[in-house]
Amino acid sequence: MMTRRETLLGAALTSLVLTAPAFAAAADDIGKLPRQKIDLVAPPFVHAHQQATKEGPKVIEFKMVIQEKEVVIDDDGTKFQAMTFNGSMPGPLMVVHQNDYVELTLVNPASNTMPHNIDFHASTGALGGGALTLINPGEQVVLRFKADRTGVFVYHCAPGGNMIPWHVVSGMNGAIMVLPREGLKDRDGKPLHYDRVYYIGEQDMYVPKDESGKYKTYGSPAESYTDTVEVMRKLIPTHEVFNGRVGALTGKNAMTAKVGETVLIVHSQANRDTRPHLIGGHGDYVWETGKFSNPPETNLETWFIRGGSAGAALYTFKQPGVYAYVNHNLIEAVELGATAHFKVDGTWNDDLMKQVSAPGPIPNAPSN
């Protein structure tokens, strides 16, 4: 009997054989394109890139190594068996331009215990690449696809069946940004520019507890599977976090900016709906559905990111201070961990806000 992997790969290979002449012609054309190798960086940071380009399409080479590892996800020391792209939750943000070719080398080291693959929501065909990238420990694969539509898109592991949600909520998700070649624009076609870009990946986690209510620990992802699935099926996360753990983007790890700088915030959630909100700020321009071919909405207080998608928002900071960036389901923000901070340097503008009088006793208040 054929395994599921053999069935998937067999169907994909049949498709490739049936269209071999077209693929050969395309390969010849792609072979003439310039190639650029990009070293990915861990979120919330993003690798260097041009916002607009007059150059023609390229083949952009990326490499990601799948890491299965134990991580700590809160200040109480809760341990979690994570599965990750490149060791981070979320995986790195990839940036290309429309009509570039993404060429990813995906590596599953022999030290891992599980098969993995990758499904790009930005790609077309073969289960988003999932049917062509399923690899066992000790294997690697190279996938190439054309980034033919602009926007920010989720990618995630999708090895099949009930393995799919388990791998996704164990950390195997990230995003890719496909910029228009001419750069971002407002609804009137005016160019938009950002001084900094940060990538926030929101993650729901489902950590089993023992009979006494304490979080359980496991020696490997496979060992945690049965208990974790039981928690997952109740659809109530134990943690809802940004970038892999409670407080990952607060305190000394807060994202930084200066008054007058415009920041692009890319926000993804591969599994659950979320509602980003910048306390004390706004979304000057927001691609709520994450697709740059659609005009951005303006001046949003809170925006909606559908589960399984990514969105993008531009904001120019006007006041210094610490801004909380939260999931405005405030229960998830405060109780479960979905809070980040921006630390902004600059000079305060009294015209925008001023404390007219300091806290003090109520004048002429009757005494008790």
Secondary structure, 3 states (H helix, E strand, C coil): CCCHHHHHHHHHHHHHHHCHHHHHHHHHHHHCCCEEECCCCCCCCCCCCCCCCCCCCCEEEEEEEEEEEEEECCCCCCEEEEEEECCECCCCEEEEECCCEEEEEEEECCCCCCCECCEECCCCCHHHHHHHCCECCCEEEEEEEECCCCEEEEEECCCCCCHHHHHHHCCCEEEEEEECCCCCECCCCCECCCCEEEEEEEEEECCCECCCCCECCCCCHHHHHHHHHHHHCCCCCCEEEECCCCCCCCHHHCEEEECCCEEEEEEEECCCCECEEECCCCEEEEECCCCCCCCCEEEECECCECCCEEEEEEEECCCCEEEEEEECCHHHHHCCCCEEEEEEECCCCCCCCCCCCCCCCCCCCCCC
